[in-house]
Amino acid sequence: MTITDEDLEFAYELFSGVGTISHRKMMGGLSIYADGQIFAILSADGVYYIKASGDFAKRLEQVGSTKFETGDGRSMNYWTLPDDALDDPETASGWGRDAILALGK
């Protein structure tokens, strides 16, 4: 997947309530930052992930999120954005803010 202008526009809209959003394209996907802190990614296959570990990761798992895994079985501290947030900027931004708060611990 190549990140399009529409993908960028949607990502900025989806996380509009998080803070000052910026991005960096990477490996066919997108790193998403709020005020300079990476908190989410859009994978090359079009899946949104939120950065999480510890209690915040457990919370995401409890709502059905799954952990990012590479093709060779390695995983990273990113979890799928909950389904109900994929078309709701208020909900997505709430998860984004929670990710940033958890990263500050």
Number of C-alpha atoms within 10 A of each C-alpha: 10 13 17 9 9 9 14 17 10 14 23 18 17 20 26 17 18 23 14 13 18 16 17 11 15 13 10 13 19 22 19 24 21 20 11 12 15 20 24 27 26 23 18 16 11 15 14 24 24 28 25 24 17 9 10 18 20 14 13 21 15 10 12 14 19 16 20 20 13 9 7 6 7 8 12 12 14 22 27 22 26 19 14 11 17 15 12 14 20 16 19 25 19 16 23 27 18 18 21 22 12 17 15 8 5
